[in-house]
Each structure stands twice: as C-alpha cells, then as structure tokens.
Amino acid sequence: MRSFLKIIALSTAFLGFTHASLSHELWIDTPNFEPATGDEIPIELRNGQMFKGISLSFFNNRVQELYFDLTGRIDADSRMGDMPAMIVPPQKDGLLRVVYVSKPDVLTYAKWEKFVDFTNHKDAIWAREEHVKQGFPQDGFKEVYTRYSKALIGVGTSQGADENFGLEIEITALLNPYTDNMTNGLPVDVRYRNIPRINAQIEVFERSADGSTQNYTLRTDDHGQAIIPVKSGHTYLLDSVVLRAASNRASTQTEPLWQSLWAALTFKVP
C-alpha cells in the first residue's frame, strides 16, 4: 500500500511540474558521463530550467520510447515508478547513445502572457502574430507537446560516433565530444522530419563542475548545422524547438491550437 501511494504521489508531482512552466526543458542526465566499463549507468529524465531540475520517475503513460544503443538498440527494462527512469547495465568501451521520446501531452495557457513569453524564448514570434490574426482566444487555449531527448555517454575509451535515430526533431553531434579535438567547438546537425533546420535557434546550457550554469543561443547555418563552443570539464544541454499548428486545429477551447516538438542533446567534454 505504501509503495502504491508513493507511485501516486510521484505521478502527481510529475504532472504538476511539467505544466508549471511553459519553458521548462526535459533532458537525459546521469551522475557520471564517463563511466568505466564495469559500471552500471543510471539514466535520469530531468525537467527544469537552466540545466537544473528534478529527476522524474518512469511512467508508461508518459514514455513512448526509452532505449540505449552502443552496438544495437536495447529498450528500457523499467517498471512503473522507477527512479532513476532506467539503469543501463555495464557496457563495453564505446559511445553510448540514450534516447527518450515522450508521449504527446497537453497544456493549457491560462494567460496570454505565458504564450508571449514562450514564443519570445523559443524564437516563434510568428506564431503569436498568427494567433492574433486568426482571432483565436488569448486565454484557456491549448498546446500539445512532445519531447525528443538524446544523451551521449562516454564508456571506457568512449570510441564511436553519434547518429541520427530518425526522431521527428533531432540534434546530432558530428564529432565525438569525448575523443575528438574540441578546440574549435562541437559541430552539430539539427533536423526536423529529417530535413535540415536552416537558421534555427539552438539554446545552449553549460554546466561547470561546481554546478553553476549559464546559457546562450545561436543559430544554424544554411545546412542546418552549428558549431557549439565548449569547455573542458563542462556538461552541455542543447535545445531546439519546433512550434507548428496543431492538427485538427479549431478556434475553440476543446482542441489544441498549437503543437511543439522539443529536441534535446546532453553530453560532457572531458
């Protein structure tokens, strides 16, 4: 009975936190991005701001996909309420890729100012202008959102490369941050429906060894790529968001008017 109540409490906390702010990131984290080959690897799903947030439990109704890939995809063997959300068993040397896709969820904008803040933050002012032009309600309207998160973890010698896993929106590292020379930064590729996102905003969150963080934005080039300036000993979260009209859009409060797709990539530079 006590375990059941714990799961209910955690589920309630999860629901409340994901709707508490419209600009919270969700990312894959781990206590050690450079584990030894004999180490289990805890995989945390974190939700928060400025690369700081709470660890979320595993819930089937929230997770579409959760898996890791070193030499082939292995789906999470997680149970309801597990925290951390997944434990990766000891792996051999290589670049471990961890992928999380959420199930679509819906939030409600109680105040117009929240949508204004969100569209400012995520470089989607055009959506706000269209919203007004279409005469949509400015309070009580809905958005459906989905998260597409990936992490790169260097196991042992960390040899290997990131790859595109075919997510609807995805950030892919074009070099290995654990083994390649990062003097000139880490090149990344951003794609939406496997098409390069040209002149798209990337928000970069940088976390130092003492836990302090800072963030800034940059834009992709004509090939949908960008160079991320990185520092030794720092951990990074990259974020890129697509906002689009929701399918079956209606000017009522019963169906979502907007849909957002959130891509995230986390990694460390040794």
CORCOR-V843087 format. One record per residue. RES is the residue in three letters. PHI is phi as a letter, one per 40 degrees, with the letter a starting at -180 (NA if undefined). OMEGA is omega in whole degrees, -180 to 180 (999 if undefined). D_LAST is the distance of its C-alpha to the last C-alpha in Angstrom with 1 decimal. Layout:
res->RES phi->PHI omega->OMEGA d_last->D_LAST
res->RES phi->PHI omega->OMEGA d_last->D_LAST
This chain:
res->MET phi->NA omega->-180 d_last->44.6
res->ARG phi->c omega->178 d_last->42.0
res->SER phi->c omega->179 d_last->39.1
res->PHE phi->c omega->179 d_last->40.9
res->LEU phi->c omega->178 d_last->41.1
res->LYS phi->c omega->180 d_last->37.4
res->ILE phi->c omega->179 d_last->36.6
res->ILE phi->c omega->-179 d_last->39.0
res->ALA phi->c omega->179 d_last->37.5
res->LEU phi->c omega->179 d_last->33.9
res->SER phi->c omega->179 d_last->35.3
res->THR phi->c omega->179 d_last->37.0
res->ALA phi->c omega->178 d_last->34.0
res->PHE phi->d omega->-178 d_last->32.1
res->LEU phi->c omega->-177 d_last->34.9
res->GLY phi->c omega->-174 d_last->35.3
res->PHE phi->c omega->-178 d_last->31.7
res->THR phi->c omega->179 d_last->31.2
res->HIS phi->b omega->-175 d_last->34.4
res->ALA phi->c omega->-180 d_last->33.9
res->SER phi->b omega->-176 d_last->32.2
res->LEU phi->c omega->-180 d_last->32.3
res->SER phi->b omega->176 d_last->28.9
res->HIS phi->c omega->174 d_last->26.7
res->GLU phi->c omega->170 d_last->23.7
res->LEU phi->b omega->-176 d_last->23.0
res->TRP phi->a omega->175 d_last->19.5
res->ILE phi->c omega->-179 d_last->17.9
res->ASP phi->b omega->176 d_last->15.7
res->THR phi->a omega->-180 d_last->14.7
res->PRO phi->c omega->-178 d_last->14.1
res->ASN phi->a omega->179 d_last->11.1
res->PHE phi->c omega->180 d_last->9.0
res->GLU phi->b omega->-178 d_last->8.1
res->PRO phi->c omega->173 d_last->11.8
res->ALA phi->c omega->-177 d_last->13.8
res->THR phi->c omega->-179 d_last->16.5
res->GLY phi->c omega->-174 d_last->19.1
res->ASP phi->c omega->164 d_last->17.8
res->GLU phi->c omega->-175 d_last->19.5
res->ILE phi->b omega->177 d_last->17.3
res->PRO phi->c omega->179 d_last->18.9
res->ILE phi->b omega->-178 d_last->19.0
res->GLU phi->b omega->169 d_last->20.1
res->LEU phi->c omega->-176 d_last->21.9
res->ARG phi->b omega->-179 d_last->21.7
res->ASN phi->b omega->-180 d_last->24.2
res->GLY phi->i omega->-178 d_last->24.2
res->GLN phi->b omega->177 d_last->23.6
res->MET phi->f omega->175 d_last->20.9
res->PHE phi->g omega->175 d_last->18.2
res->LYS phi->b omega->-179 d_last->20.2
res->GLY phi->a omega->-178 d_last->22.7
res->ILE phi->c omega->176 d_last->24.5
res->SER phi->c omega->-177 d_last->23.7
res->LEU phi->c omega->177 d_last->26.4
res->SER phi->c omega->177 d_last->28.4
res->PHE phi->c omega->175 d_last->29.1
res->PHE phi->b omega->-177 d_last->32.4
res->ASN phi->d omega->-176 d_last->34.1
res->ASN phi->c omega->178 d_last->35.7
res->ARG phi->b omega->-172 d_last->32.5
res->VAL phi->b omega->173 d_last->30.4
res->GLN phi->c omega->179 d_last->31.4
res->GLU phi->a omega->172 d_last->28.5
res->LEU phi->a omega->-176 d_last->25.6
res->TYR phi->a omega->174 d_last->24.1
res->PHE phi->b omega->-175 d_last->21.1
res->ASP phi->a omega->171 d_last->20.9
res->LEU phi->b omega->175 d_last->19.3
res->THR phi->b omega->-180 d_last->22.5
res->GLY phi->i omega->-176 d_last->24.9
res->ARG phi->c omega->173 d_last->25.4
res->ILE phi->b omega->-179 d_last->26.1
res->ASP phi->c omega->180 d_last->27.5
res->ALA phi->c omega->175 d_last->26.8
res->ASP phi->b omega->-174 d_last->29.3
res->SER phi->b omega->178 d_last->29.4
res->ARG phi->b omega->-179 d_last->32.5
res->MET phi->d omega->177 d_last->33.9
res->GLY phi->g omega->-180 d_last->32.4
res->ASP phi->c omega->173 d_last->29.3
res->MET phi->a omega->5 d_last->26.5
res->PRO phi->c omega->-173 d_last->23.7
res->ALA phi->c omega->180 d_last->24.9
res->MET phi->a omega->171 d_last->23.7
res->ILE phi->b omega->176 d_last->22.5
res->VAL phi->c omega->179 d_last->20.9
res->PRO phi->c omega->-180 d_last->22.2
res->PRO phi->d omega->-178 d_last->20.2
res->GLN phi->b omega->174 d_last->19.0
res->LYS phi->c omega->-179 d_last->18.7
res->ASP phi->d omega->175 d_last->15.7
res->GLY phi->i omega->177 d_last->14.7
res->LEU phi->c omega->-180 d_last->13.3
res->LEU phi->c omega->175 d_last->15.1
res->ARG phi->b omega->179 d_last->16.7
res->VAL phi->b omega->-174 d_last->18.5
res->VAL phi->b omega->176 d_last->21.4
res->TYR phi->b omega->173 d_last->23.7
res->VAL phi->b omega->180 d_last->27.0
res->SER phi->c omega->167 d_last->29.3
res->LYS phi->c omega->180 d_last->33.0
res->PRO phi->d omega->178 d_last->34.6
res->ASP phi->b omega->-175 d_last->35.6
res->VAL phi->b omega->172 d_last->38.0
res->LEU phi->b omega->-180 d_last->37.9
res->THR phi->b omega->175 d_last->40.8
res->TYR phi->c omega->179 d_last->40.8
res->ALA phi->c omega->-179 d_last->43.3
res->LYS phi->b omega->179 d_last->43.1
res->TRP phi->d omega->-178 d_last->42.9
res->GLU phi->d omega->179 d_last->40.6
res->LYS phi->c omega->178 d_last->37.8
res->PHE phi->c omega->176 d_last->38.0
res->VAL phi->d omega->180 d_last->38.2
res->ASP phi->c omega->-178 d_last->34.9
res->PHE phi->c omega->-178 d_last->33.2
res->THR phi->c omega->173 d_last->34.4
res->ASN phi->c omega->-175 d_last->33.5
res->HIS phi->c omega->-174 d_last->29.9
res->LYS phi->b omega->171 d_last->29.3
res->ASP phi->f omega->-179 d_last->31.2
res->ALA phi->b omega->-180 d_last->34.3
res->ILE phi->c omega->179 d_last->37.2
res->TRP phi->d omega->-178 d_last->39.3
res->ALA phi->c omega->178 d_last->39.4
res->ARG phi->c omega->179 d_last->40.9
res->GLU phi->c omega->179 d_last->43.4
res->GLU phi->c omega->179 d_last->44.4
res->HIS phi->d omega->-180 d_last->44.7
res->VAL phi->c omega->-178 d_last->47.2
res->LYS phi->c omega->-179 d_last->49.0
res->GLN phi->c omega->180 d_last->49.6
res->GLY phi->g omega->179 d_last->51.0
res->PHE phi->c omega->179 d_last->48.7
res->PRO phi->c omega->-178 d_last->48.9
res->GLN phi->b omega->170 d_last->46.6
res->ASP phi->a omega->179 d_last->46.2
res->GLY phi->g omega->179 d_last->46.0
res->PHE phi->c omega->-169 d_last->44.5
res->LYS phi->b omega->174 d_last->41.8
res->GLU phi->b omega->174 d_last->38.5
res->VAL phi->b omega->-175 d_last->37.0
res->TYR phi->b omega->179 d_last->33.2
res->THR phi->b omega->-179 d_last->30.7
res->ARG phi->b omega->176 d_last->27.0
res->TYR phi->b omega->-173 d_last->24.8
res->SER phi->b omega->180 d_last->21.2
res->LYS phi->a omega->176 d_last->18.4
res->ALA phi->b omega->175 d_last->14.9
res->LEU phi->b omega->-177 d_last->12.4
res->ILE phi->b omega->-177 d_last->11.0
res->GLY phi->c omega->-179 d_last->9.4
res->VAL phi->c omega->179 d_last->12.0
res->GLY phi->f omega->180 d_last->12.2
res->THR phi->c omega->172 d_last->11.6
res->SER phi->g omega->-178 d_last->10.7
res->GLN phi->c omega->177 d_last->13.3
res->GLY phi->i omega->-177 d_last->15.3
res->ALA phi->a omega->172 d_last->15.9
res->ASP phi->c omega->176 d_last->16.6
res->GLU phi->a omega->176 d_last->20.3
res->ASN phi->c omega->-177 d_last->23.0
res->PHE phi->c omega->176 d_last->24.6
res->GLY phi->g omega->177 d_last->27.7
res->LEU phi->c omega->-176 d_last->27.2
res->GLU phi->c omega->169 d_last->29.7
res->ILE phi->b omega->-171 d_last->27.0
res->GLU phi->a omega->172 d_last->23.5
res->ILE phi->b omega->-178 d_last->20.3
res->THR phi->b omega->176 d_last->18.7
res->ALA phi->c omega->-178 d_last->15.6
res->LEU phi->c omega->171 d_last->16.9
res->LEU phi->b omega->178 d_last->13.8
res->ASN phi->c omega->-176 d_last->11.0
res->PRO phi->c omega->-178 d_last->7.8
res->TYR phi->c omega->-174 d_last->6.0
res->THR phi->b omega->-177 d_last->8.6
res->ASP phi->c omega->179 d_last->10.4
res->ASN phi->c omega->-178 d_last->10.7
res->MET phi->b omega->-178 d_last->9.8
res->THR phi->d omega->-179 d_last->12.2
res->ASN phi->c omega->178 d_last->14.9
res->GLY phi->g omega->180 d_last->13.1
res->LEU phi->b omega->176 d_last->12.9
res->PRO phi->c omega->178 d_last->16.5
res->VAL phi->b omega->179 d_last->17.8
res->ASP phi->b omega->-180 d_last->21.3
res->VAL phi->b omega->-177 d_last->23.4
res->ARG phi->b omega->174 d_last->26.5
res->TYR phi->b omega->-174 d_last->29.4
res->ARG phi->f omega->179 d_last->31.7
res->ASN phi->g omega->175 d_last->29.9
res->ILE phi->b omega->-179 d_last->31.0
res->PRO phi->d omega->177 d_last->28.6
res->ARG phi->c omega->-177 d_last->28.6
res->ILE phi->c omega->178 d_last->29.7
res->ASN phi->f omega->-179 d_last->29.3
res->ALA phi->c omega->179 d_last->27.7
res->GLN phi->c omega->168 d_last->25.8
res->ILE phi->b omega->173 d_last->22.2
res->GLU phi->c omega->-177 d_last->21.1
res->VAL phi->b omega->174 d_last->17.6
res->PHE phi->b omega->-176 d_last->16.4
res->GLU phi->b omega->-179 d_last->13.5
res->ARG phi->b omega->-180 d_last->12.7
res->SER phi->c omega->-178 d_last->11.4
res->ALA phi->c omega->180 d_last->10.7
res->ASP phi->c omega->177 d_last->14.5
res->GLY phi->g omega->178 d_last->15.3
res->SER phi->c omega->-175 d_last->16.9
res->THR phi->b omega->171 d_last->16.9
res->GLN phi->a omega->-180 d_last->18.3
res->ASN phi->a omega->177 d_last->19.4
res->TYR phi->a omega->179 d_last->21.0
res->THR phi->b omega->171 d_last->22.5
res->LEU phi->a omega->-175 d_last->22.8
res->ARG phi->b omega->176 d_last->24.9
res->THR phi->c omega->-179 d_last->24.8
res->ASP phi->c omega->-178 d_last->26.8
res->ASP phi->c omega->177 d_last->29.9
res->HIS phi->b omega->-178 d_last->28.0
res->GLY phi->g omega->-177 d_last->26.2
res->GLN phi->b omega->179 d_last->22.8
res->ALA phi->a omega->175 d_last->20.6
res->ILE phi->b omega->-180 d_last->17.7
res->ILE phi->c omega->174 d_last->15.2
res->PRO phi->c omega->-177 d_last->14.0
res->VAL phi->b omega->-180 d_last->10.4
res->LYS phi->b omega->178 d_last->8.6
res->SER phi->c omega->177 d_last->5.5
res->GLY phi->g omega->-180 d_last->4.9
res->HIS phi->b omega->177 d_last->7.4
res->THR phi->b omega->-172 d_last->8.8
res->TYR phi->b omega->170 d_last->11.4
res->LEU phi->b omega->175 d_last->14.9
res->LEU phi->b omega->-174 d_last->17.1
res->ASP phi->b omega->174 d_last->20.8
res->SER phi->a omega->-171 d_last->23.9
res->VAL phi->b omega->170 d_last->27.4
res->VAL phi->b omega->172 d_last->30.6
res->LEU phi->b omega->-177 d_last->33.8
res->ARG phi->a omega->177 d_last->37.0
res->ALA phi->c omega->178 d_last->40.5
res->ALA phi->c omega->175 d_last->41.0
res->SER phi->c omega->-178 d_last->43.1
res->ASN phi->f omega->-180 d_last->46.7
res->ARG phi->d omega->176 d_last->46.2
res->ALA phi->b omega->-179 d_last->49.2
res->SER phi->c omega->178 d_last->50.3
res->THR phi->b omega->-180 d_last->50.8
res->GLN phi->c omega->-176 d_last->48.7
res->THR phi->c omega->-179 d_last->48.7
res->GLU phi->b omega->178 d_last->46.2
res->PRO phi->c omega->176 d_last->42.8
res->LEU phi->c omega->-174 d_last->43.0
res->TRP phi->b omega->176 d_last->39.4
res->GLN phi->b omega->178 d_last->36.5
res->SER phi->b omega->178 d_last->32.8
res->LEU phi->b omega->-174 d_last->29.9
res->TRP phi->b omega->174 d_last->26.4
res->ALA phi->b omega->178 d_last->23.4
res->ALA phi->b omega->175 d_last->19.9
res->LEU phi->b omega->177 d_last->16.4
res->THR phi->b omega->179 d_last->13.4
res->PHE phi->a omega->176 d_last->9.7
res->LYS phi->b omega->172 d_last->6.2
res->VAL phi->b omega->-177 d_last->3.8
res->PRO phi->d omega->999 d_last->0.0
